[in-house]
Structures are given as structure tokens and as C-alpha cells.
Amino acid sequence: MKPRIPQGTRDFTPQQIAKRNYIFGVIKEVYEIYGFRPIETPTMELLDTLTGKYGDEGDKLLFKILNNGDFLKDVKDSLLAEKNSRAIIPKIAKRGLRYDLTVPFARFVVMNQNALSFPFKRYQIQPVWRADRPQKGRYREFYQCDADVIGSKALLYEAEFVQIIDEVFKRLNIDVTIHINNRKLLAGIAEVAGIPDDKFVDMTVAIDKLDKIGHQGVLDEMIRREIAPGAAEKLMELLKITSIEALAAKMDDSGSEIGLTGVEEIQEIWRFLEHSPLKNTLNFNISLARGLSYYTGTIFEVTANDVEMGSILGGGRYDDLTGIFGLKNMSGVGISFGAERIYDIMEAKSLFPEGINNNIKVLIVTFDHAALDYGFGILTALRKAGISADIYPEPAKMKKQMKYANAREIPFVVVIGDNEMETGKLVLKNMETGEQDQLFLEDLIKVFS
């Protein structure tokens, strides 16, 4: 049997895991500085929890889990003959793999509301699954690094997320632009353009593709989605306005209250950040729409400035996501770092710190079985002192043992032979410089402590 893995999934080597953990560690550390606490939710959720939360396209990408046992026992032959998957799926699958971390978080909040203090700030770093078409930078199994605040409408949290984004990418040494917009402002623009409410989502899905398909492509997409050509053309003209002040005047002249609210919210976030200089660029982007339908206010997206990679972070404000589970008026805002794309950028630009793979500080090599026994005692002492150490498991040729140390990128080796056992002085060799020292065990421990 030829070993294979499902398309859109990956194995990770120890070196890759070390680099991924470095990214997760930076994100986690910044989240905790800002007062976020970790939670975890199950890999699988009930399909009722997931279905209908991501739009028709999202529903198609849900991985379904077949019921235990004879999953076809309740399906009539006539239904099977119709080959109607929409009707069959509820009878054969009641669970699915989570599509994202936000909807499970909303479910978590509702189920645990009496045990939580609001505003509740949580972060979550776990894998999600989407039955998408695999391609470069897009996988069927991947990690999300989410943080959310729920239980407050305060725009201070939007400003806080801008600071978090800036700090994480500063620590990762990635130069980015933080794009910000507001769905209320987009609703105001739609109102001014004459686009009806029932076509708002179609409009946002279309304009979210502006950087990919251009002005004419977005116009054609809106018309294809049955938005009146005149309204679509007027909208495209409004999207050319890049000044918040000019948009405020346009909303005021047109009498769009929701549009003015969107402008005011963006301006309030800017005021919070006036005394908080950012390393990265914060950019008001009127064409930023974010495709997910549950966003209701501020929306975020981040792109790397000197790498063609697409979005490496997304997020936004949602006013009533918990309402679908019975807990009304629980506003929240959150972001999610795209760890896979961040990894690819850091790999391409050699941004990972040197020595990140050196989980072992020292390897013990020996000449014979007596030295191997003696070396195992030294190894135990090093480990008890909190020093990451290992020993080559047999007294093989010295060249073979040194080659192993180099392959593992182990920076130091301790060489043990007859003389070292007699005197207690151990030979410590620096594998990079070739320099050697003779040290007693207690001095050796001090070197690595």
C-alpha cells in the first residue's frame, strides 16, 4: 500500500513544528498581555450549530461526519433514488468538523454564560476544516489564531485589536498594512447608491473582490447578482472616495444615518489611537467588505507590504452572533491571524530566529560501553538541572556520532572516554567553532544554566 494523506492536509517535520510554535507563541504572548484567556472547543460540532452561519457557499464547505453504526437505516429507498443530498444529509450525519472558531465560540458563550464575566476576552488557537479546493496558501485543514471580546459595544476594543495586530507583526518582523472599514458605512453607501437591503450581501461579496478582479469585474459581478446597473455604477463611483471627511459629507448630504454612524465609529477608533504610535500602516479602505455575513460594524484585514500573499488576518464586529443560540444583544469583536500564510512569508523571507530548531543543547558521545554507562549518568544530571540533553545510544564511530549532532543542529557535544571517566573532566566541544574545553560536571551545568 502506498502511503498517502488526504488532499489539502500536511505532515509537519520537527523543524516545521518549531517554526509554527514560534508563531503561535508570539501571538499567544501578545494576546495574554492584553488580558485574553485561552479556551478550547471540540473538533466536531453539531451540524445544526454550523449550518446556516457562513452563507450558502460556506455550507457547501462543511465536512460532515457520518452517524455511528448503520447510518443509512433511516433513509428510505425512494429518497436514495432521488439522489437529493440536501434531504439525505440530515438523516445520515448529525455532526461536522468545525469550519471556524467564531461560531463555536458563540455557542460556548451561550452555554457557559453564567460562569463568565462580561466583557469576556478569549483567545483560541486550534485547527479548522473546510472542504475547499486545495491550492497554494489554501488548505482543507489549517490553524486559526482567534481572539474575541464579547459583551461590550465599546470601540476601545477595536483600537486595542489594532494595537495587538501591530505588536504581533512587529515581533514577527513582517511589514504590513492594517486595513479598516465599517459595514455600517458600506450600508450607507448602498443606501445612497439605491441598492436595496436584500442585495447588500451580494454587493459586499462583489466589492470584496475589487483587488482581484478590478473595477469592471466588480461591476459585472454586481449586475450578474441582479443589482441594477445604474445603482452598481453609482456605487463604484462612491467607492472612489477615499477620505473619511468626504464620505462623512456625502452621508450627511444624503441623509444616511447608518452611513454617518459608520463614519463616526471609524473616527472614534482613530481618536483612541492618536496617542499610540504604530510601527505598521493603518489604512482606511472603503472597498474592504469581508464576505462573512455576520459582521455588522468595524472590519479588519491585513496584507504584507512586500509579499504577494493575500490577506494574512481578518476580523470584525458582530452585534448578535450569540442570538442564533438564544442569547440576544451580545455584541462582540474579534480577529484571526492566518498562521499558514504568515509561516510562508517568514520562510520565504528567512525571518525565523537562528537556532529555533535547537531543542537539544548538548549531545553526549562516547567511545565504548563503559563510557556509555558513565555518560548516561551525566545525561541524567544534566536533565535534572533543566538542561535539554541527549546521548547517542551506542558507542559508534566518532564520525557517525558527530554527523548525527550536525544533522540535528545540536550546538555542543560532550565527549567521554577513559580519561574523562578517570579525571571527571568532560570534554565540551562547540560544534560551530570547533573550540573545546575541559569541565567538571558542576561547571558544565553552569555553562548551560
C-alpha positions, 0 to 999 in steps of 0.5 A: 500500500502506498502511503498517502494523506488526504488532499489539502492536509500536511505532515509537519517535520520537527523543524516545521513544528518549531517554526509554527510554535514560534508563531503561535507563541508570539501571538499567544504572548501578545494576546495574554498581555492584553488580558485574553484567556485561552479556551478550547472547543471540540473538533466536531460540532453539531451540524445544526450549530454550523449550518446556516452561519457562513452563507450558502457557499460556506455550507457547501464547505462543511465536512460532515461526519457520518452517524455511528453504526448503520447510518443509512437505516433511516433513509428510505429507498425512494429518497436514495433514488432521488439522489437529493443530498440536501434531504439525505444529509440530515438523516445520515450525519448529525455532526461536522468538523468545525469550519471556524472558531467564531461560531463555536465560540458563540455557542460556548458563550451561550452555554457557559454564560453564567460562569463568565464575566462580561466583557469576556476576552478569549483567545483560541488557537486550534485547527479548522476544516473546510472542504475547499479546493486545495491550492497554494496558501489554501488548505482543507485543514489549517490553524486559526489564531482567534481572539474575541471580546464579547459583551461590550459595544465599546470601540476601545476594543477595536483600537486595542485589536489594532494595537495587538495586530501591530505588536504581533507583526512587529515581533514577527518582523513582517511589514504590513498594512492594517486595513479598516472599514465599517459595514455600517458605512458600506450600508450607507453607501448602498443606501445612497447608491439605491441598492436595496437591503436584500442585495447588500450581501451580494454587493459586499461579496462583489466589492470584496473582490475589487483587488482581484478582479478590478473595477469592471469585474466588480461591476459585472459581478454586481449586475450578474447578482441582479443589482441594477446597473445604474445603482452598481455604477453609482456605487463604484463611483462612491467607492472612489472616495477615499477620505473619511471627511468626504464620505462623512459629507456625502452621508450627511448630504444624503441623509444616511444615518447608518452611513454617518454612524459608520463614519463616526465609529471609524473616527472614534477608533482613530481618536483612541489611537492618536496617542499610540504610535504604530510601527505598521500602516493603518489604512482606511479602505472603503472597498474592504467588505469581508464576505462573512455575513455576520459582521455588522460594524468595524472590519479588519484585514491585513496584507504584507507590504512586500509579499504577494500573499493575500490577506494574512488576518481578518476580523470584525464586529458582530452585534448578535452572533450569540442570538442564533443560540438564544442569547440576544444583544451580545455584541462582540469583536474579534480577529484571526491571524492566518498562521499558514500564510504568515509561516510562508512569508517568514520562510520565504523571507528567512525571518525565523530566529537562528537556532529555533530548531535547537531543542537539544543543547548538548549531545553526549558521545562516547567511545565504548560501553563503559563510557556509555554507562558513565555518560548516561549518568551525566545525561541524567544530571544534566536533565535534572538541572533543566538542561535539554540533553541527549546521548547517542545510544551506542558507542559508534564511530566518532564520525557517525556520532558527530554527523548525527549532532550536525544533522540535528543542529545540536550546538555542543557535544560532550565527549567521554572516554577513559580519561574523562571517566578517570579525571571527571573532566568532560570534554565540551566541544562547540560544534560551530567553532570547533573550540573545546574545553575541559569541565567538571560536571558542576561547571558544565551545568553552569555553562548551560544554566 
